[in-house]
Structure formats: C-alpha cells, structure tokens
C-alpha cells in the first residue's frame, strides 16, 4: 500500500510505482468514483495499455511500409505452412 497527501485544489500525487503498474502517464484521464470502500480511481486509457506498443510511432511506420508493400505487390503468399517454411530456405 502506498500513501500520499491531498494538496491545494484537491490534487493528489499517485505514487510512481502505482502509476507504472497502471501504465499511467501525464495527461491520461482518470475516472474518480465514491464507493463503499472509499475513493476509487479508474484509469480511462483510450488504448488498452497491453496494446499500446502497436500505436508507437516506430510500429506505425512499419505498418505503413507493410501496407505499401502489399499495395505494390511486393509480397509472397504461401498457401500452407509447409510452403512458407520452404520459402525461408530459398
């Protein structure tokens, strides 16, 4: 359990280890709800944190390159897994 203090204007700093485990970054929306056990903070990520890698600039650049290769016909299609494995040996 981590502790923090309420500051001016009701600001609360979420401890670093909690932010890291919740994949929270500056500017992320957080829903605040009063529940019987106390105050519940619920991250409202627009992108699921486990899928955030897909939206990184470098991955998106790779996606654009792959799409262009497909559009230009610079791909090989294997009908079976065996065909695919044989193509790797070539």
PDB file of N, CA, C and O in Angstrom:
ATOM      1  N   UNK A   1       0.843  -1.174   0.000  1.00  0.00           N
ATOM      2  CA  UNK A   1       0.000   0.000   0.000  1.00  0.00           C
ATOM      3  C   UNK A   1       0.891   1.241   0.000  1.00  0.00           C
ATOM      4  O   UNK A   1       1.930   1.264   0.659  1.00  0.00           O
ATOM      5  N   UNK A   2       0.487   2.254  -0.729  1.00  0.00           N
ATOM      6  CA  UNK A   2       1.241   3.500  -0.800  1.00  0.00           C
ATOM      7  C   UNK A   2       0.387   4.629  -0.211  1.00  0.00           C
ATOM      8  O   UNK A   2      -0.842   4.582  -0.262  1.00  0.00           O
ATOM      9  N   UNK A   3       1.043   5.620   0.337  1.00  0.00           N
ATOM     10  CA  UNK A   3       0.335   6.764   0.924  1.00  0.00           C
ATOM     11  C   UNK A   3       0.724   8.041   0.189  1.00  0.00           C
ATOM     12  O   UNK A   3       1.816   8.146  -0.370  1.00  0.00           O
ATOM     13  N   UNK A   4      -0.181   8.998   0.200  1.00  0.00           N
ATOM     14  CA  UNK A   4       0.061  10.300  -0.417  1.00  0.00           C
ATOM     15  C   UNK A   4      -0.753  11.334   0.351  1.00  0.00           C
ATOM     16  O   UNK A   4      -1.473  10.982   1.286  1.00  0.00           O
ATOM     17  N   UNK A   5      -0.649  12.598  -0.030  1.00  0.00           N
ATOM     18  CA  UNK A   5      -1.383  13.672   0.646  1.00  0.00           C
ATOM     19  C   UNK A   5      -2.239  14.439  -0.359  1.00  0.00           C
ATOM     20  O   UNK A   5      -1.908  14.530  -1.541  1.00  0.00           O
ATOM     21  N   UNK A   6      -3.344  14.986   0.139  1.00  0.00           N
ATOM     22  CA  UNK A   6      -4.176  15.865  -0.675  1.00  0.00           C
ATOM     23  C   UNK A   6      -3.555  17.253  -0.598  1.00  0.00           C
ATOM     24  O   UNK A   6      -3.279  17.753   0.492  1.00  0.00           O
ATOM     25  N   UNK A   7      -3.340  17.860  -1.727  1.00  0.00           N
ATOM     26  CA  UNK A   7      -2.706  19.178  -1.809  1.00  0.00           C
ATOM     27  C   UNK A   7      -3.734  20.234  -2.218  1.00  0.00           C
ATOM     28  O   UNK A   7      -4.930  19.959  -2.301  1.00  0.00           O
ATOM     29  N   UNK A   8      -3.244  21.438  -2.468  1.00  0.00           N
ATOM     30  CA  UNK A   8      -4.110  22.542  -2.872  1.00  0.00           C
ATOM     31  C   UNK A   8      -4.976  22.121  -4.060  1.00  0.00           C
ATOM     32  O   UNK A   8      -4.534  21.360  -4.922  1.00  0.00           O
ATOM     33  N   UNK A   9      -6.175  22.609  -4.096  1.00  0.00           N
ATOM     34  CA  UNK A   9      -7.129  22.327  -5.167  1.00  0.00           C
ATOM     35  C   UNK A   9      -7.470  20.843  -5.274  1.00  0.00           C
ATOM     36  O   UNK A   9      -7.926  20.389  -6.323  1.00  0.00           O
ATOM     37  N   UNK A  10      -7.257  20.088  -4.206  1.00  0.00           N
ATOM     38  CA  UNK A  10      -7.616  18.677  -4.197  1.00  0.00           C
ATOM     39  C   UNK A  10      -6.682  17.777  -4.977  1.00  0.00           C
ATOM     40  O   UNK A  10      -7.031  16.634  -5.272  1.00  0.00           O
ATOM     41  N   UNK A  11      -5.504  18.265  -5.317  1.00  0.00           N
ATOM     42  CA  UNK A  11      -4.563  17.457  -6.096  1.00  0.00           C
ATOM     43  C   UNK A  11      -3.939  16.361  -5.248  1.00  0.00           C
ATOM     44  O   UNK A  11      -3.580  16.569  -4.089  1.00  0.00           O
ATOM     45  N   UNK A  12      -3.818  15.177  -5.866  1.00  0.00           N
ATOM     46  CA  UNK A  12      -3.211  14.020  -5.220  1.00  0.00           C
ATOM     47  C   UNK A  12      -2.166  13.461  -6.173  1.00  0.00           C
ATOM     48  O   UNK A  12      -2.441  13.261  -7.356  1.00  0.00           O
ATOM     49  N   UNK A  13      -0.979  13.210  -5.663  1.00  0.00           N
ATOM     50  CA  UNK A  13       0.061  12.587  -6.472  1.00  0.00           C
ATOM     51  C   UNK A  13      -0.044  11.078  -6.294  1.00  0.00           C
ATOM     52  O   UNK A  13       0.035  10.562  -5.179  1.00  0.00           O
ATOM     53  N   UNK A  14      -0.222  10.380  -7.412  1.00  0.00           N
ATOM     54  CA  UNK A  14      -0.250   8.914  -7.368  1.00  0.00           C
ATOM     55  C   UNK A  14       1.204   8.450  -7.361  1.00  0.00           C
ATOM     56  O   UNK A  14       1.967   8.817  -8.254  1.00  0.00           O
ATOM     57  N   UNK A  15       1.599   7.657  -6.380  1.00  0.00           N
ATOM     58  CA  UNK A  15       2.997   7.219  -6.295  1.00  0.00           C
ATOM     59  C   UNK A  15       3.479   6.556  -7.590  1.00  0.00           C
ATOM     60  O   UNK A  15       2.720   5.880  -8.286  1.00  0.00           O
ATOM     61  N   UNK A  16       4.752   6.771  -7.887  1.00  0.00           N
ATOM     62  CA  UNK A  16       5.369   6.301  -9.131  1.00  0.00           C
ATOM     63  C   UNK A  16       5.118   4.814  -9.383  1.00  0.00           C
ATOM     64  O   UNK A  16       4.741   4.430 -10.490  1.00  0.00           O
ATOM     65  N   UNK A  17       5.325   3.978  -8.367  1.00  0.00           N
ATOM     66  CA  UNK A  17       5.171   2.534  -8.581  1.00  0.00           C
ATOM     67  C   UNK A  17       3.743   2.163  -8.976  1.00  0.00           C
ATOM     68  O   UNK A  17       3.533   1.223  -9.743  1.00  0.00           O
ATOM     69  N   UNK A  18       2.767   2.895  -8.454  1.00  0.00           N
ATOM     70  CA  UNK A  18       1.367   2.656  -8.823  1.00  0.00           C
ATOM     71  C   UNK A  18       1.119   3.130 -10.255  1.00  0.00           C
ATOM     72  O   UNK A  18       0.469   2.434 -11.035  1.00  0.00           O
ATOM     73  N   UNK A  19       1.639   4.322 -10.608  1.00  0.00           N
ATOM     74  CA  UNK A  19       1.487   4.829 -11.981  1.00  0.00           C
ATOM     75  C   UNK A  19       2.093   3.870 -12.984  1.00  0.00           C
ATOM     76  O   UNK A  19       1.506   3.615 -14.035  1.00  0.00           O
ATOM     77  N   UNK A  20       3.269   3.333 -12.667  1.00  0.00           N
ATOM     78  CA  UNK A  20       3.930   2.406 -13.587  1.00  0.00           C
ATOM     79  C   UNK A  20       3.118   1.131 -13.759  1.00  0.00           C
ATOM     80  O   UNK A  20       2.928   0.661 -14.881  1.00  0.00           O
ATOM     81  N   UNK A  21       2.640   0.572 -12.658  1.00  0.00           N
ATOM     82  CA  UNK A  21       1.853  -0.673 -12.737  1.00  0.00           C
ATOM     83  C   UNK A  21       0.543  -0.469 -13.484  1.00  0.00           C
ATOM     84  O   UNK A  21       0.047  -1.390 -14.133  1.00  0.00           O
ATOM     85  N   UNK A  22      -0.025   0.747 -13.394  1.00  0.00           N
ATOM     86  CA  UNK A  22      -1.284   1.060 -14.077  1.00  0.00           C
ATOM     87  C   UNK A  22      -1.042   1.623 -15.475  1.00  0.00           C
ATOM     88  O   UNK A  22      -1.987   1.928 -16.201  1.00  0.00           O
ATOM     89  N   UNK A  23       0.242   1.758 -15.850  1.00  0.00           N
ATOM     90  CA  UNK A  23       0.618   2.323 -17.153  1.00  0.00           C
ATOM     91  C   UNK A  23       0.027   3.720 -17.336  1.00  0.00           C
ATOM     92  O   UNK A  23      -0.405   4.081 -18.431  1.00  0.00           O
ATOM     93  N   UNK A  24       0.013   4.506 -16.249  1.00  0.00           N
ATOM     94  CA  UNK A  24      -0.492   5.879 -16.305  1.00  0.00           C
ATOM     95  C   UNK A  24       0.621   6.832 -16.691  1.00  0.00           C
ATOM     96  O   UNK A  24       1.741   6.732 -16.191  1.00  0.00           O
ATOM     97  N   UNK A  25       0.303   7.757 -17.584  1.00  0.00           N
ATOM     98  CA  UNK A  25       1.246   8.785 -17.993  1.00  0.00           C
ATOM     99  C   UNK A  25       0.595  10.149 -17.822  1.00  0.00           C
ATOM    100  O   UNK A  25      -0.626  10.255 -17.707  1.00  0.00           O
ATOM    101  N   UNK A  26       1.409  11.182 -17.807  1.00  0.00           N
ATOM    102  CA  UNK A  26       0.890  12.538 -17.654  1.00  0.00           C
ATOM    103  C   UNK A  26      -0.172  12.817 -18.709  1.00  0.00           C
ATOM    104  O   UNK A  26       0.026  12.541 -19.892  1.00  0.00           O
ATOM    105  N   UNK A  27      -1.294  13.364 -18.271  1.00  0.00           N
ATOM    106  CA  UNK A  27      -2.376  13.720 -19.178  1.00  0.00           C
ATOM    107  C   UNK A  27      -3.413  12.625 -19.371  1.00  0.00           C
ATOM    108  O   UNK A  27      -4.456  12.875 -19.974  1.00  0.00           O
ATOM    109  N   UNK A  28      -3.155  11.415 -18.874  1.00  0.00           N
ATOM    110  CA  UNK A  28      -4.133  10.331 -19.011  1.00  0.00           C
ATOM    111  C   UNK A  28      -5.382  10.649 -18.199  1.00  0.00           C
ATOM    112  O   UNK A  28      -5.278  11.144 -17.077  1.00  0.00           O
ATOM    113  N   UNK A  29      -6.559  10.374 -18.749  1.00  0.00           N
ATOM    114  CA  UNK A  29      -7.791  10.585 -17.975  1.00  0.00           C
ATOM    115  C   UNK A  29      -7.958   9.509 -16.902  1.00  0.00           C
ATOM    116  O   UNK A  29      -7.612   8.346 -17.108  1.00  0.00           O
ATOM    117  N   UNK A  30      -8.493   9.923 -15.754  1.00  0.00           N
ATOM    118  CA  UNK A  30      -8.753   9.009 -14.636  1.00  0.00           C
ATOM    119  C   UNK A  30     -10.163   9.291 -14.132  1.00  0.00           C
ATOM    120  O   UNK A  30     -10.508  10.431 -13.819  1.00  0.00           O
ATOM    121  N   UNK A  31     -10.971   8.234 -14.057  1.00  0.00           N
ATOM    122  CA  UNK A  31     -12.321   8.367 -13.512  1.00  0.00           C
ATOM    123  C   UNK A  31     -12.233   8.270 -11.993  1.00  0.00           C
ATOM    124  O   UNK A  31     -11.526   7.413 -11.464  1.00  0.00           O
ATOM    125  N   UNK A  32     -12.945   9.140 -11.297  1.00  0.00           N
ATOM    126  CA  UNK A  32     -12.948   9.148  -9.831  1.00  0.00           C
ATOM    127  C   UNK A  32     -14.362   8.832  -9.372  1.00  0.00           C
ATOM    128  O   UNK A  32     -15.322   9.475  -9.797  1.00  0.00           O
ATOM    129  N   UNK A  33     -14.486   7.827  -8.493  1.00  0.00           N
ATOM    130  CA  UNK A  33     -15.803   7.392  -8.040  1.00  0.00           C
ATOM    131  C   UNK A  33     -15.781   7.133  -6.536  1.00  0.00           C
ATOM    132  O   UNK A  33     -14.807   6.609  -5.997  1.00  0.00           O
ATOM    133  N   UNK A  34     -16.853   7.504  -5.882  1.00  0.00           N
ATOM    134  CA  UNK A  34     -17.009   7.197  -4.465  1.00  0.00           C
ATOM    135  C   UNK A  34     -17.679   5.838  -4.372  1.00  0.00           C
ATOM    136  O   UNK A  34     -18.765   5.642  -4.919  1.00  0.00           O
ATOM    137  N   UNK A  35     -17.042   4.897  -3.685  1.00  0.00           N
ATOM    138  CA  UNK A  35     -17.579   3.540  -3.496  1.00  0.00           C
ATOM    139  C   UNK A  35     -17.630   3.262  -1.995  1.00  0.00           C
ATOM    140  O   UNK A  35     -17.007   3.985  -1.218  1.00  0.00           O
ATOM    141  N   UNK A  36     -18.357   2.232  -1.575  1.00  0.00           N
ATOM    142  CA  UNK A  36     -18.469   1.954  -0.136  1.00  0.00           C
ATOM    143  C   UNK A  36     -17.115   1.820   0.571  1.00  0.00           C
ATOM    144  O   UNK A  36     -16.991   2.188   1.739  1.00  0.00           O
ATOM    145  N   UNK A  37     -16.102   1.297  -0.127  1.00  0.00           N
ATOM    146  CA  UNK A  37     -14.789   1.099   0.490  1.00  0.00           C
ATOM    147  C   UNK A  37     -13.947   2.373   0.540  1.00  0.00           C
ATOM    148  O   UNK A  37     -12.941   2.416   1.248  1.00  0.00           O
ATOM    149  N   UNK A  38     -14.342   3.407  -0.199  1.00  0.00           N
ATOM    150  CA  UNK A  38     -13.572   4.650  -0.225  1.00  0.00           C
ATOM    151  C   UNK A  38     -13.613   5.280  -1.607  1.00  0.00           C
ATOM    152  O   UNK A  38     -14.639   5.232  -2.286  1.00  0.00           O
ATOM    153  N   UNK A  39     -12.516   5.862  -2.017  1.00  0.00           N
ATOM    154  CA  UNK A  39     -12.423   6.531  -3.316  1.00  0.00           C
ATOM    155  C   UNK A  39     -11.739   5.583  -4.297  1.00  0.00           C
ATOM    156  O   UNK A  39     -10.680   5.029  -4.004  1.00  0.00           O
ATOM    157  N   UNK A  40     -12.355   5.404  -5.466  1.00  0.00           N
ATOM    158  CA  UNK A  40     -11.809   4.533  -6.497  1.00  0.00           C
ATOM    159  C   UNK A  40     -11.329   5.390  -7.661  1.00  0.00           C
ATOM    160  O   UNK A  40     -12.091   6.180  -8.217  1.00  0.00           O
ATOM    161  N   UNK A  41     -10.053   5.227  -8.026  1.00  0.00           N
ATOM    162  CA  UNK A  41      -9.504   5.886  -9.210  1.00  0.00           C
ATOM    163  C   UNK A  41      -9.395   4.827 -10.300  1.00  0.00           C
ATOM    164  O   UNK A  41      -8.764   3.789 -10.097  1.00  0.00           O
ATOM    165  N   UNK A  42     -10.002   5.082 -11.449  1.00  0.00           N
ATOM    166  CA  UNK A  42     -10.015   4.104 -12.528  1.00  0.00           C
ATOM    167  C   UNK A  42      -9.413   4.738 -13.791  1.00  0.00           C
ATOM    168  O   UNK A  42     -10.009   5.648 -14.367  1.00  0.00           O
ATOM    169  N   UNK A  43      -8.228   4.260 -14.226  1.00  0.00           N
ATOM    170  CA  UNK A  43      -7.632   4.799 -15.458  1.00  0.00           C
ATOM    171  C   UNK A  43      -8.583   4.625 -16.629  1.00  0.00           C
ATOM    172  O   UNK A  43      -9.237   3.591 -16.760  1.00  0.00           O
ATOM    173  N   UNK A  44      -8.656   5.634 -17.472  1.00  0.00           N
ATOM    174  CA  UNK A  44      -9.532   5.592 -18.640  1.00  0.00           C
ATOM    175  C   UNK A  44      -8.688   5.683 -19.905  1.00  0.00           C
ATOM    176  O   UNK A  44      -8.829   6.621 -20.690  1.00  0.00           O
ATOM    177  N   UNK A  45      -7.820   4.714 -20.096  1.00  0.00           N
ATOM    178  CA  UNK A  45      -6.972   4.700 -21.288  1.00  0.00           C
ATOM    179  C   UNK A  45      -7.849   4.548 -22.522  1.00  0.00           C
ATOM    180  O   UNK A  45      -8.759   3.720 -22.559  1.00  0.00           O
ATOM    181  N   UNK A  46      -7.561   5.353 -23.519  1.00  0.00           N
ATOM    182  CA  UNK A  46      -8.263   5.238 -24.789  1.00  0.00           C
ATOM    183  C   UNK A  46      -7.767   3.985 -25.501  1.00  0.00           C
ATOM    184  O   UNK A  46      -8.538   3.303 -26.176  1.00  0.00           O
ATOM    185  N   UNK A  47      -6.494   3.687 -25.351  1.00  0.00           N
ATOM    186  CA  UNK A  47      -5.893   2.484 -25.918  1.00  0.00           C
ATOM    187  C   UNK A  47      -5.550   1.569 -24.754  1.00  0.00           C
ATOM    188  O   UNK A  47      -4.930   2.001 -23.782  1.00  0.00           O
ATOM    189  N   UNK A  48      -5.950   0.308 -24.850  1.00  0.00           N
ATOM    190  CA  UNK A  48      -5.615  -0.659 -23.816  1.00  0.00           C
ATOM    191  C   UNK A  48      -4.103  -0.673 -23.640  1.00  0.00           C
ATOM    192  O   UNK A  48      -3.367  -0.767 -24.622  1.00  0.00           O
ATOM    193  N   UNK A  49      -3.636  -0.580 -22.408  1.00  0.00           N
ATOM    194  CA  UNK A  49      -2.202  -0.496 -22.135  1.00  0.00           C
ATOM    195  C   UNK A  49      -1.430  -1.682 -22.700  1.00  0.00           C
ATOM    196  O   UNK A  49      -0.281  -1.525 -23.113  1.00  0.00           O
ATOM    197  N   UNK A  50      -2.039  -2.861 -22.725  1.00  0.00           N
ATOM    198  CA  UNK A  50      -1.321  -4.028 -23.254  1.00  0.00           C
ATOM    199  C   UNK A  50      -1.179  -3.976 -24.762  1.00  0.00           C
ATOM    200  O   UNK A  50      -0.422  -4.756 -25.340  1.00  0.00           O
ATOM    201  N   UNK A  51      -1.905  -3.058 -25.415  1.00  0.00           N
ATOM    202  CA  UNK A  51      -1.829  -2.925 -26.868  1.00  0.00           C
ATOM    203  C   UNK A  51      -1.150  -1.614 -27.299  1.00  0.00           C
ATOM    204  O   UNK A  51      -1.088  -1.309 -28.490  1.00  0.00           O
ATOM    205  N   UNK A  52      -0.652  -0.859 -26.347  1.00  0.00           N
ATOM    206  CA  UNK A  52      -0.072   0.450 -26.653  1.00  0.00           C
ATOM    207  C   UNK A  52       1.128   0.360 -27.586  1.00  0.00           C
ATOM    208  O   UNK A  52       1.381   1.290 -28.352  1.00  0.00           O
ATOM    209  N   UNK A  53       1.875  -0.749 -27.535  1.00  0.00           N
ATOM    210  CA  UNK A  53       3.041  -0.915 -28.415  1.00  0.00           C
ATOM    211  C   UNK A  53       2.657  -0.754 -29.875  1.00  0.00           C
ATOM    212  O   UNK A  53       3.451  -0.247 -30.667  1.00  0.00           O
ATOM    213  N   UNK A  54       1.448  -1.179 -30.250  1.00  0.00           N
ATOM    214  CA  UNK A  54       1.010  -1.131 -31.641  1.00  0.00           C
ATOM    215  C   UNK A  54       0.911   0.305 -32.137  1.00  0.00           C
ATOM    216  O   UNK A  54       1.068   0.561 -33.331  1.00  0.00           O
ATOM    217  N   UNK A  55       0.657   1.233 -31.242  1.00  0.00           N
ATOM    218  CA  UNK A  55       0.435   2.626 -31.622  1.00  0.00           C
ATOM    219  C   UNK A  55       1.676   3.494 -31.470  1.00  0.00           C
ATOM    220  O   UNK A  55       1.593   4.714 -31.614  1.00  0.00           O
ATOM    221  N   UNK A  56       2.826   2.890 -31.184  1.00  0.00           N
ATOM    222  CA  UNK A  56       4.057   3.667 -31.111  1.00  0.00           C
ATOM    223  C   UNK A  56       4.428   4.149 -32.507  1.00  0.00           C
ATOM    224  O   UNK A  56       4.108   3.477 -33.487  1.00  0.00           O
ATOM    225  N   UNK A  57       5.100   5.305 -32.626  1.00  0.00           N
ATOM    226  CA  UNK A  57       5.466   5.818 -33.950  1.00  0.00           C
ATOM    227  C   UNK A  57       6.267   4.819 -34.790  1.00  0.00           C
ATOM    228  O   UNK A  57       6.024   4.693 -35.990  1.00  0.00           O
ATOM    229  N   UNK A  58       7.211   4.113 -34.182  1.00  0.00           N
ATOM    230  CA  UNK A  58       8.029   3.180 -34.960  1.00  0.00           C
ATOM    231  C   UNK A  58       7.193   2.010 -35.484  1.00  0.00           C
ATOM    232  O   UNK A  58       7.384   1.576 -36.621  1.00  0.00           O
ATOM    233  N   UNK A  59       6.268   1.496 -34.665  1.00  0.00           N
ATOM    234  CA  UNK A  59       5.444   0.381 -35.136  1.00  0.00           C
ATOM    235  C   UNK A  59       4.499   0.851 -36.237  1.00  0.00           C
ATOM    236  O   UNK A  59       4.298   0.144 -37.225  1.00  0.00           O
ATOM    237  N   UNK A  60       3.923   2.030 -36.077  1.00  0.00           N
ATOM    238  CA  UNK A  60       3.015   2.551 -37.088  1.00  0.00           C
ATOM    239  C   UNK A  60       3.745   2.800 -38.415  1.00  0.00           C
ATOM    240  O   UNK A  60       3.165   2.606 -39.483  1.00  0.00           O
ATOM    241  N   UNK A  61       5.002   3.223 -38.354  1.00  0.00           N
ATOM    242  CA  UNK A  61       5.794   3.390 -39.579  1.00  0.00           C
ATOM    243  C   UNK A  61       5.955   2.038 -40.273  1.00  0.00           C
ATOM    244  O   UNK A  61       5.831   1.949 -41.494  1.00  0.00           O
ATOM    245  N   UNK A  62       6.227   0.995 -39.506  1.00  0.00           N
ATOM    246  CA  UNK A  62       6.323  -0.348 -40.073  1.00  0.00           C
ATOM    247  C   UNK A  62       5.005  -0.796 -40.695  1.00  0.00           C
ATOM    248  O   UNK A  62       5.000  -1.447 -41.740  1.00  0.00           O
ATOM    249  N   UNK A  63       3.899  -0.453 -40.065  1.00  0.00           N
ATOM    250  CA  UNK A  63       2.586  -0.794 -40.625  1.00  0.00           C
ATOM    251  C   UNK A  63       2.366  -0.094 -41.961  1.00  0.00           C
ATOM    252  O   UNK A  63       1.839  -0.691 -42.900  1.00  0.00           O
ATOM    253  N   UNK A  64       2.773   1.182 -42.045  1.00  0.00           N
ATOM    254  CA  UNK A  64       2.625   1.923 -43.308  1.00  0.00           C
ATOM    255  C   UNK A  64       3.479   1.290 -44.403  1.00  0.00           C
ATOM    256  O   UNK A  64       3.035   1.160 -45.543  1.00  0.00           O
ATOM    257  N   UNK A  65       4.705   0.895 -44.056  1.00  0.00           N
ATOM    258  CA  UNK A  65       5.592   0.249 -45.027  1.00  0.00           C
ATOM    259  C   UNK A  65       4.998  -1.074 -45.498  1.00  0.00           C
ATOM    260  O   UNK A  65       5.021  -1.373 -46.692  1.00  0.00           O
ATOM    261  N   UNK A  66       4.468  -1.865 -44.573  1.00  0.00           N
ATOM    262  CA  UNK A  66       3.877  -3.153 -44.933  1.00  0.00           C
ATOM    263  C   UNK A  66       2.662  -2.959 -45.839  1.00  0.00           C
ATOM    264  O   UNK A  66       2.489  -3.698 -46.809  1.00  0.00           O
ATOM    265  N   UNK A  67       1.827  -1.979 -45.532  1.00  0.00           N
ATOM    266  CA  UNK A  67       0.658  -1.699 -46.368  1.00  0.00           C
ATOM    267  C   UNK A  67       1.079  -1.308 -47.773  1.00  0.00           C
ATOM    268  O   UNK A  67       0.480  -1.758 -48.749  1.00  0.00           O
ATOM    269  N   UNK A  68       2.106  -0.473 -47.883  1.00  0.00           N
ATOM    270  CA  UNK A  68       2.606  -0.067 -49.196  1.00  0.00           C
ATOM    271  C   UNK A  68       3.155  -1.264 -49.966  1.00  0.00           C
ATOM    272  O   UNK A  68       2.912  -1.395 -51.166  1.00  0.00           O
ATOM    273  N   UNK A  69       3.891  -2.133 -49.285  1.00  0.00           N
ATOM    274  CA  UNK A  69       4.411  -3.340 -49.935  1.00  0.00           C
ATOM    275  C   UNK A  69       3.269  -4.207 -50.458  1.00  0.00           C
ATOM    276  O   UNK A  69       3.356  -4.743 -51.563  1.00  0.00           O
ATOM    277  N   UNK A  70       2.218  -4.348 -49.688  1.00  0.00           N
ATOM    278  CA  UNK A  70       1.062  -5.142 -50.118  1.00  0.00           C
ATOM    279  C   UNK A  70       0.411  -4.493 -51.337  1.00  0.00           C
ATOM    280  O   UNK A  70       0.097  -5.170 -52.315  1.00  0.00           O
ATOM    281  N   UNK A  71       0.210  -3.171 -51.272  1.00  0.00           N
ATOM    282  CA  UNK A  71      -0.421  -2.451 -52.384  1.00  0.00           C
ATOM    283  C   UNK A  71       0.403  -2.561 -53.673  1.00  0.00           C
ATOM    284  O   UNK A  71      -0.162  -2.656 -54.762  1.00  0.00           O
ATOM    285  N   UNK A  72       1.723  -2.547 -53.553  1.00  0.00           N
ATOM    286  CA  UNK A  72       2.619  -2.608 -54.715  1.00  0.00           C
ATOM    287  C   UNK A  72       2.890  -4.042 -55.169  1.00  0.00           C
ATOM    288  O   UNK A  72       3.595  -4.259 -56.155  1.00  0.00           O
ATOM    289  N   UNK A  73       2.330  -5.021 -54.450  1.00  0.00           N
ATOM    290  CA  UNK A  73       2.530  -6.420 -54.828  1.00  0.00           C
ATOM    291  C   UNK A  73       3.903  -6.963 -54.473  1.00  0.00           C
ATOM    292  O   UNK A  73       4.346  -7.951 -55.059  1.00  0.00           O
ATOM    293  N   UNK A  74       4.577  -6.336 -53.528  1.00  0.00           N
ATOM    294  CA  UNK A  74       5.910  -6.777 -53.115  1.00  0.00           C
ATOM    295  C   UNK A  74       5.825  -7.761 -51.953  1.00  0.00           C
ATOM    296  O   UNK A  74       6.519  -7.623 -50.946  1.00  0.00           O
ATOM    297  N   UNK A  75       4.961  -8.750 -52.119  1.00  0.00           N
ATOM    298  CA  UNK A  75       4.787  -9.765 -51.085  1.00  0.00           C
ATOM    299  C   UNK A  75       4.675 -11.144 -51.739  1.00  0.00           C
ATOM    300  O   UNK A  75       4.345 -11.263 -52.919  1.00  0.00           O
ATOM    301  N   UNK A  76       4.949 -12.155 -50.968  1.00  0.00           N
ATOM    302  CA  UNK A  76       4.727 -13.531 -51.407  1.00  0.00           C
ATOM    303  C   UNK A  76       3.667 -14.133 -50.498  1.00  0.00           C
ATOM    304  O   UNK A  76       3.666 -13.905 -49.288  1.00  0.00           O
ATOM    305  N   UNK A  77       2.774 -14.898 -51.091  1.00  0.00           N
ATOM    306  CA  UNK A  77       1.716 -15.537 -50.321  1.00  0.00           C
ATOM    307  C   UNK A  77       1.968 -17.038 -50.320  1.00  0.00           C
ATOM    308  O   UNK A  77       2.136 -17.645 -51.378  1.00  0.00           O
ATOM    309  N   UNK A  78       1.995 -17.628 -49.152  1.00  0.00           N
ATOM    310  CA  UNK A  78       2.148 -19.075 -49.013  1.00  0.00           C
ATOM    311  C   UNK A  78       0.784 -19.669 -48.702  1.00  0.00           C
ATOM    312  O   UNK A  78       0.062 -19.191 -47.827  1.00  0.00           O
ATOM    313  N   UNK A  79       0.450 -20.718 -49.435  1.00  0.00           N
ATOM    314  CA  UNK A  79      -0.862 -21.341 -49.230  1.00  0.00           C
ATOM    315  C   UNK A  79      -0.880 -22.266 -48.025  1.00  0.00           C
ATOM    316  O   UNK A  79      -1.936 -22.512 -47.443  1.00  0.00           O
ATOM    317  N   UNK A  80       0.284 -22.778 -47.649  1.00  0.00           N
ATOM    318  CA  UNK A  80       0.347 -23.667 -46.483  1.00  0.00           C
ATOM    319  C   UNK A  80       1.538 -23.277 -45.624  1.00  0.00           C
ATOM    320  O   UNK A  80       2.429 -22.554 -46.071  1.00  0.00           O
ATOM    321  N   UNK A  81       1.546 -23.750 -44.414  1.00  0.00           N
ATOM    322  CA  UNK A  81       2.684 -23.513 -43.536  1.00  0.00           C
ATOM    323  C   UNK A  81       3.941 -24.151 -44.085  1.00  0.00           C
ATOM    324  O   UNK A  81       5.037 -23.609 -43.941  1.00  0.00           O
ATOM    325  N   UNK A  82       3.782 -25.307 -44.718  1.00  0.00           N
ATOM    326  CA  UNK A  82       4.924 -26.001 -45.310  1.00  0.00           C
ATOM    327  C   UNK A  82       5.531 -25.177 -46.452  1.00  0.00           C
ATOM    328  O   UNK A  82       6.751 -25.073 -46.572  1.00  0.00           O
ATOM    329  N   UNK A  83       4.667 -24.598 -47.286  1.00  0.00           N
ATOM    330  CA  UNK A  83       5.151 -23.735 -48.374  1.00  0.00           C
ATOM    331  C   UNK A  83       5.919 -22.539 -47.802  1.00  0.00           C
ATOM    332  O   UNK A  83       6.960 -22.146 -48.327  1.00  0.00           O
ATOM    333  N   UNK A  84       5.394 -21.979 -46.733  1.00  0.00           N
ATOM    334  CA  UNK A  84       6.062 -20.838 -46.102  1.00  0.00           C
ATOM    335  C   UNK A  84       7.452 -21.222 -45.611  1.00  0.00           C
ATOM    336  O   UNK A  84       8.424 -20.510 -45.862  1.00  0.00           O
ATOM    337  N   UNK A  85       7.541 -22.352 -44.910  1.00  0.00           N
ATOM    338  CA  UNK A  85       8.833 -22.790 -44.386  1.00  0.00           C
ATOM    339  C   UNK A  85       9.821 -23.077 -45.505  1.00  0.00           C
ATOM    340  O   UNK A  85      11.005 -22.765 -45.370  1.00  0.00           O
ATOM    341  N   UNK A  86       9.363 -23.666 -46.612  1.00  0.00           N
ATOM    342  CA  UNK A  86      10.233 -23.919 -47.754  1.00  0.00           C
ATOM    343  C   UNK A  86      10.734 -22.615 -48.355  1.00  0.00           C
ATOM    344  O   UNK A  86      11.878 -22.540 -48.805  1.00  0.00           O
ATOM    345  N   UNK A  87       9.888 -21.579 -48.368  1.00  0.00           N
ATOM    346  CA  UNK A  87      10.304 -20.293 -48.949  1.00  0.00           C
ATOM    347  C   UNK A  87      11.410 -19.647 -48.111  1.00  0.00           C
ATOM    348  O   UNK A  87      12.206 -18.871 -48.639  1.00  0.00           O
ATOM    349  N   UNK A  88      11.468 -19.950 -46.829  1.00  0.00           N
ATOM    350  CA  UNK A  88      12.512 -19.389 -45.978  1.00  0.00           C
ATOM    351  C   UNK A  88      13.880 -19.984 -46.309  1.00  0.00           C
ATOM    352  O   UNK A  88      14.909 -19.333 -46.128  1.00  0.00           O
ATOM    353  N   UNK A  89      13.882 -21.221 -46.795  1.00  0.00           N
ATOM    354  CA  UNK A  89      15.144 -21.876 -47.153  1.00  0.00           C
ATOM    355  C   UNK A  89      15.734 -21.336 -48.444  1.00  0.00           C
ATOM    356  O   UNK A  89      16.930 -21.486 -48.693  1.00  0.00           O
ATOM    357  N   UNK A  90      14.899 -20.707 -49.270  1.00  0.00           N
ATOM    358  CA  UNK A  90      15.362 -20.217 -50.585  1.00  0.00           C
ATOM    359  C   UNK A  90      16.211 -18.987 -50.494  1.00  0.00           C
ATOM    360  O   UNK A  90      16.664 -18.472 -51.516  1.00  0.00           O
TER     361      UNK A  90
END
